[in-house]
Amino acid sequence: MNDVMGIIYTSPEDFALRDLTATRAVSALPLASSYRAIDFVLSSMVNTGVRNVGVIMQKNYLSLIDHLGSGHPWDLHTRVDGLRILPPTGVASMPGTYMGLIDALNANMNFLRRSHQEFVIVGYGNSILNADLNDLVLEHINTGADLTIAYTKDLSSDLAGPDSGNKHSFMKLDDKGRVTEIEINPNAPSFPNMAIDLFVIRRKLLMFLINRAEALGQKSMDELLRDSIRDHSLAVHGYEFNGFYRAIETVQGYFRLNLDLINPETRKALFGKLPVFTKTRNDPPAKYMDGSAVKNSLVGNGCIIEGTVENSVLFRGVHVARGAVVRNSVLMQDSYVMENAELENVIFDKDVTIRRSGRLVGQPLFPIVVGKGMTL
């Protein structure tokens, strides 16, 4: 669909991710041995036919800019429209952060004004999904709604569970799919429909709502939706999203998502129908040396495996030396596990080294996180 633009909001709510977001945005977190979190929502927009995408940056955005570049992997390196990086400007709160989506959109109103598409798809950079969103847009048009927000009934991944770092909203829908009530971060949801961070709206209406929300002191989309549903000033429609969906919000959730993607059925649910584009690195294929043993793992290009790897995700350029054992772990780019070292339930950030005969063992629900560039 050519009359749709996209906006990706890179949320700063990263406190629950600890060292993983000390130097990078949540949207730049590596995933599934070769990708970054933002690749999924961005690829979904591109697969929908969106050719004008703005990415709203917040703190620690340098690695994200480096990853996105000119937008070439997504075929968005064009003179007209294409990929637009929107660095934090006019931020009144913490340096480099917005107070919410409304605050961020208001600061980037010029991007909305200069765009010419009729509709806007808004997504979050920590949302992991892979879908053609044309059905979402068509349902929005056919129902005549002012705003259509996606929701899921599938809470099997404990998105709303006790380890969830972000707020979640639950919606009550009537028999025509119209949202009649919304609960924000309830302890015990009254409704089974959990809103996901994806909605579509007309561009000019969005600009009007941003101006009105700023005048009323509303900074988040949840506030705007709650108040608009209460006073019936907006016709809000719910669109049930039946595909794979996760949101990276906590260390536990990030760890579980990577290990879940080892399962072929889970990978098929995420990658099976549409391509996911990403920035590539010119690494040779992974090398499995004599005496190595690899079982049930994802191994990126450029890895050298001399030891044992089980049920783990290894990103590009990881070296597991002879006699070393890596189990149930996530090792990011260019990490080095030296001879006879042992890792279990561990997350290594980039360029981490564990010395010879070192041992690091965490718990499945509480993996040990080692920050970027450290040597143990």
ZAMARGU-4260 file (C-alpha; in steps of 0.2 Angstrom, whole numbers, plus 5000, padded with zeros to 4 digits):
<rodrens>
0) 5000/5000/5000 | 5008/5016/4994 | 4998/5028/5004 | 5005/5023/5021 | 5020/5030/5030
5) 5028/5022/5046 | 5035/5029/5062 | 5045/5018/5074 | 5047/5024/5092 | 5062/5018/5101
10) 5057/5017/5119 | 5069/5022/5133 | 5061/5011/5146 | 5076/5000/5147 | 5080/5000/5166
15) 5074/4982/5168 | 5087/4977/5154 | 5102/4983/5165 | 5119/4981/5157 | 5112/4976/5140
20) 5106/4994/5137 | 5120/5003/5145 | 5128/5008/5129 | 5114/5005/5116 | 5095/5007/5113
25) 5083/4993/5116 | 5079/4993/5098 | 5098/4989/5094 | 5099/4973/5104 | 5105/4958/5095
30) 5093/4944/5092 | 5093/4926/5084 | 5112/4926/5080 | 5111/4939/5066 | 5098/4952/5068
35) 5093/4968/5079 | 5077/4970/5087 | 5072/4985/5076 | 5074/4974/5060 | 5057/4965/5063
40) 5045/4980/5064 | 5055/4989/5051 | 5054/4974/5039 | 5036/4972/5042 | 5033/4990/5037
45) 5043/4987/5021 | 5035/4971/5017 | 5018/4981/5018 | 5024/4993/5005 | 5029/5007/5016
50) 5042/5018/5008 | 5043/5033/5021 | 5049/5028/5038 | 5054/5039/5052 | 5064/5031/5067
55) 5062/5042/5083 | 5079/5040/5092 | 5082/5042/5111 | 5097/5040/5122 | 5111/5028/5117
60) 5106/5029/5099 | 5123/5029/5091 | 5124/5010/5088 | 5106/5010/5081 | 5111/5024/5069
65) 5126/5013/5064 | 5115/4998/5061 | 5102/5007/5051 | 5114/5018/5040 | 5106/5025/5025
70) 5092/5011/5025 | 5100/5001/5011 | 5096/4983/5018 | 5078/4988/5018 | 5079/4997/5001
75) 5075/5013/5009 | 5090/5023/5003 | 5080/5034/4992 | 5080/5053/4988 | 5061/5054/4990
80) 5054/5047/5006 | 5065/5033/5012 | 5072/5030/5030 | 5073/5046/5041 | 5083/5046/5057
85) 5074/5058/5070 | 5087/5061/5084 | 5080/5068/5100 | 5076/5087/5099 | 5067/5098/5111
90) 5067/5086/5125 | 5062/5094/5141 | 5064/5079/5152 | 5080/5068/5155 | 5093/5071/5142
95) 5090/5062/5126 | 5073/5055/5132 | 5055/5059/5129 | 5041/5058/5142 | 5031/5046/5130
100) 5025/5043/5112 | 5015/5059/5112 | 5030/5070/5118 | 5041/5061/5104 | 5028/5064/5090
105) 5026/5082/5095 | 5045/5085/5094 | 5045/5078/5077 | 5029/5086/5070 | 5039/5093/5055
110) 5042/5075/5049 | 5023/5072/5049 | 5020/5089/5041 | 5032/5086/5027 | 5026/5068/5023
115) 5012/5066/5010 | 5004/5049/5014 | 4986/5048/5021 | 4989/5035/5034 | 5002/5032/5047
120) 5007/5015/5055 | 5016/5018/5072 | 5026/5004/5080 | 5039/5001/5093 | 5057/4996/5090
125) 5057/4983/5104 | 5042/4974/5096 | 5046/4957/5088 | 5034/4953/5074 | 5035/4949/5056
130) 5019/4952/5046 | 5011/4960/5031 | 5001/4975/5039 | 4990/4978/5024 | 4976/4969/5033
135) 4978/4981/5048 | 4976/4996/5036 | 4962/4989/5026 | 4952/4985/5042 | 4955/5002/5048
140) 4948/5009/5032 | 4934/4998/5030 | 4927/5000/5048 | 4929/5019/5047 | 4938/5020/5063
145) 4948/5035/5069 | 4961/5024/5076 | 4964/5005/5075 | 4975/4997/5087 | 4982/4979/5086
150) 4979/4967/5101 | 4983/4949/5105 | 4974/4936/5115 | 4990/4925/5116 | 4999/4928/5132
155) 5008/4911/5132 | 5025/4921/5132 | 5020/4929/5149 | 5020/4947/5141 | 5009/4953/5155
160) 5017/4942/5168 | 5027/4947/5184 | 5044/4949/5174 | 5036/4962/5162 | 5046/4978/5163
165) 5033/4989/5153 | 5015/4994/5156 | 5002/4984/5146 | 4985/4989/5142 | 4969/4978/5140
170) 4954/4982/5130 | 4936/4978/5131 | 4928/4976/5113 | 4910/4976/5108 | 4903/4964/5095
175) 4908/4976/5081 | 4927/4977/5087 | 4925/4994/5094 | 4935/4997/5110 | 4924/5003/5124
180) 4935/5002/5139 | 4954/5001/5142 | 4964/4996/5157 | 4982/5002/5159 | 4994/4990/5168
185) 4981/4981/5179 | 4986/4969/5192 | 4972/4957/5186 | 4966/4961/5169 | 4947/4961/5167
190) 4948/4958/5148 | 4958/4945/5137 | 4963/4958/5124 | 4981/4964/5127 | 4985/4979/5116
195) 5002/4978/5107 | 5012/4993/5102 | 5006/4994/5084 | 4992/5006/5078 | 4986/5015/5062
200) 4978/5032/5060 | 4976/5046/5047 | 4991/5057/5047 | 4981/5073/5048 | 4971/5066/5063
205) 4987/5061/5072 | 4994/5079/5070 | 4978/5086/5077 | 4978/5073/5092 | 4996/5077/5096
210) 4992/5096/5097 | 4977/5093/5108 | 4986/5080/5119 | 5000/5093/5122 | 4987/5106/5127
215) 4980/5094/5139 | 4996/5089/5146 | 4995/5071/5139 | 5012/5063/5136 | 5008/5045/5133
220) 4997/5036/5120 | 4989/5026/5134 | 4983/5043/5142 | 4976/5049/5125 | 4967/5032/5122
225) 4959/5031/5139 | 4952/5049/5139 | 4946/5048/5121 | 4937/5031/5124 | 4929/5038/5140
230) 4922/5054/5132 | 4918/5045/5115 | 4928/5058/5106 | 4937/5045/5095 | 4931/5029/5087
235) 4944/5016/5092 | 4944/4999/5084 | 4953/4984/5089 | 4962/4973/5076 | 4967/4955/5082
240) 4985/4951/5078 | 4986/4932/5076 | 5005/4931/5072 | 5020/4929/5083 | 5023/4943/5094
245) 5035/4947/5109 | 5041/4963/5116 | 5059/4965/5123 | 5056/4972/5140 | 5067/4963/5153
250) 5083/4953/5154 | 5073/4937/5157 | 5062/4940/5142 | 5076/4944/5131 | 5085/4928/5136
255) 5070/4917/5134 | 5066/4925/5117 | 5083/4921/5110 | 5083/4903/5117 | 5065/4900/5111
260) 5070/4905/5093 | 5082/4889/5093 | 5066/4879/5092 | 5062/4877/5073 | 5043/4879/5075
265) 5046/4895/5084 | 5058/4901/5071 | 5045/4896/5058 | 5032/4906/5066 | 5043/4922/5066
270) 5053/4920/5050 | 5042/4908/5040 | 5031/4919/5029 | 5041/4935/5025 | 5059/4940/5024
275) 5067/4950/5039 | 5080/4962/5032 | 5096/4967/5042 | 5113/4975/5040 | 5125/4961/5035
280) 5143/4959/5040 | 5156/4951/5028 | 5161/4936/5039 | 5165/4919/5033 | 5154/4904/5037
285) 5156/4897/5055 | 5170/4884/5057 | 5168/4868/5067 | 5185/4861/5071 | 5189/4843/5075
290) 5183/4838/5092 | 5169/4851/5093 | 5151/4847/5097 | 5137/4858/5094 | 5119/4853/5098
295) 5102/4863/5097 | 5110/4880/5094 | 5110/4895/5083 | 5128/4899/5077 | 5131/4915/5067
300) 5144/4918/5053 | 5162/4920/5058 | 5161/4909/5073 | 5175/4897/5077 | 5169/4882/5087
305) 5182/4870/5095 | 5173/4866/5111 | 5155/4861/5116 | 5140/4872/5113 | 5122/4866/5118
310) 5106/4875/5117 | 5114/4892/5115 | 5113/4907/5103 | 5130/4913/5096 | 5132/4929/5086
315) 5144/4933/5073 | 5163/4930/5077 | 5161/4921/5093 | 5176/4909/5097 | 5173/4894/5109
320) 5190/4887/5112 | 5195/4868/5114 | 5188/4861/5130 | 5176/4875/5133 | 5158/4872/5137
325) 5144/4884/5133 | 5126/4879/5138 | 5109/4888/5138 | 5118/4905/5135 | 5118/4920/5123
330) 5135/4926/5117 | 5135/4942/5107 | 5147/4947/5093 | 5166/4943/5095 | 5165/4936/5112
335) 5179/4923/5117 | 5177/4908/5128 | 5195/4902/5131 | 5201/4884/5134 | 5192/4874/5147
340) 5180/4888/5152 | 5162/4884/5157 | 5146/4895/5154 | 5128/4891/5158 | 5113/4903/5159
345) 5124/4917/5154 | 5122/4933/5143 | 5138/4940/5136 | 5138/4957/5128 | 5149/4961/5113
350) 5168/4958/5115 | 5168/4949/5132 | 5181/4936/5136 | 5181/4923/5149 | 5199/4917/5153
355) 5205/4899/5154 | 5196/4887/5166 | 5184/4901/5171 | 5167/4895/5176 | 5151/4906/5176
360) 5134/4898/5180 | 5118/4907/5182 | 5100/4901/5184 | 5087/4900/5169 | 5076/4913/5177
365) 5090/4924/5182 | 5104/4923/5169 | 5120/4932/5173 | 5123/4947/5162 | 5141/4952/5158
370) 5143/4970/5151 | 5152/4975/5134 | 5170/4973/5133 | 5173/4965/5150 | 5186/4951/5153
375) 5183/4938/5167
</rodrens>
